[in-house]
Amino acid sequence: KVTENGNFGNFRLLLNILGGIGMAERHSIGYMLTQIALGLYFFVTGIWTLQGGNGNEIAAAVKSVTGGDTARIVCLVFGIIEVLAGLFLLLRIFVTFSSPIDTILMVVIMIAWIAAIVLLDFIGKGALPSGSIDSVLRWLSTLSRHLLVLGGIVIVKN
């Protein structure tokens, strides 16, 4: 229901009731949805990475660059970072962290994702397009999805 001045009265009331939720009063719905999407994305992909990477692009890229114990260790590190990043991003909806801790964790998430982009889109086996139009379009599509995630991280970092 839109009130006379254009505000969503019932929604604003709900936000006031939920005043303990850190983001509810500070950020827009778009920001909150971006944070939830990123949190769920990292949590789920982290679990997939920890399970050995069936269908997970980070695990597949790591395994294409290195093998054996090194691949398992790198996948384990990426998986743990992803799961923790997802939990942290979801927790930020309800809990306000101190500024230095929040900033450090968000920078760690951003650096890890930039490393993932480099690995997935530039270094991993078959990452770069082979020259055909279809290959170039597929690579651009993948790169754009990865950049969308990075853009979301930058947005929720602030």
Order of alpha helices (4+ residues) and beta strands (2+ residues): alpha-alpha-alpha-alpha-alpha-alpha-alpha
